[in-house]
Amino acid sequence: MLERIFRLRENGTTAATEMLAGLTTFLTMAYIIFLQPAVLSGLYFNNPNGMDPGAVMTATCISAALATAIMGLYARYPIAQAPGMGENFIFVLSAVPAAAVLIDARVAAGTLQAGQVAPWQVALGVIFIAGVLFLALSLLGVREAILDVISPSMRNGIAAGIGLFIAFIGFQGASVIVAAEDADRFYRRVVLQPNRLVEYANALNALAIEPIWWSWVACPSLRGMWESGKEKP
């Protein structure tokens, strides 16, 4: 059944290998389960905006599961989907404050009662409308036409920028990047400690070992697609 649906042999892989690849993918992406609620609720910035972290976590897991299932079962492509990093920071640092300004203006004008609606609710409404518009653009083929105009170098630059941004967050959490007046003393007291070895090992794994695993071990179906594409005239 799996062979008939996913054409595993044609793509040079097996069910066991793809299950291992799925587990690897999940472990690679699992950080968003905890980071997304912290960011969207404002707790990451020590500035709660009223969003329930538990509800955000549930929505993150459900949306990622549904999107990944559609990608695998409908598109039959071994790519996992999840809420994008970067957009959540735009939501918290741009959309929510802008909604707060709009609400304050409406309250001052007397067209809205104070406390009737929260800024994050208005921001989520805007995100929903934007999602509907993006869906319409995709169905009409406009999105693909726009992407074709973007140069490959810019696409790669965007991916690299998001990766560096996530690495920056990780280094902040590991206290490798700090804002301190006496940075030298801080690094000796905090960074150069044995309990930080696990974090450094994870960074080494992400930078050196994991790309090799992803490219040639964990997901040979992608390699099979790439090699079959090379053979086409």
Residue pairs with C-beta under 8 A, 6 or more apart in sequence:
2 8
2 15
3 9
3 15
5 73
5 76
6 18
6 76
6 221
7 76
8 14
8 15
8 18
8 221
10 224
11 220
11 221
11 224
11 225
11 228
12 220
12 221
12 223
12 224
12 227
13 219
13 220
13 221
13 224
17 218
17 220
17 221
18 78
18 219
18 221
20 218
21 78
21 218
21 219
21 221
24 213
24 214
24 218
24 219
25 80
25 218
25 219
26 80
28 210
28 214
29 64
29 80
29 82
32 60
32 64
32 82
32 83
32 85
33 57
33 60
33 61
34 57
35 44
35 85
35 169
36 56
36 57
36 60
36 83
36 88
37 43
37 53
37 54
37 56
37 57
37 60
38 44
38 53
39 88
39 89
39 92
40 51
40 56
40 88
40 91
40 92
41 48
41 49
41 50
41 51
41 52
41 53
41 56
42 48
42 49
42 51
42 92
42 96
43 53
45 92
49 92
49 96
49 118
49 119
49 120
50 118
50 119
50 120
51 120
60 82
60 83
63 82
63 83
64 80
64 81
64 82
64 83
67 81
67 82
68 80
68 81
68 82
70 81
71 77
71 79
71 80
71 81
72 78
78 219
78 221
78 222
84 162
85 162
85 165
85 166
86 162
86 165
91 123
91 127
95 123
95 126
95 127
96 119
96 120
96 123
97 119
98 123
99 119
99 120
99 122
99 123
99 126
100 119
102 122
103 112
103 117
103 119
103 122
106 112
107 113
107 114
134 143
137 143
137 146
138 144
167 203
167 206
168 177
170 203
171 177
171 203
172 178
174 196
174 199
174 200
174 203
175 186
175 190
175 191
175 196
176 191
176 199
178 186
178 187
178 190
180 186
190 196
215 222
215 223
216 223
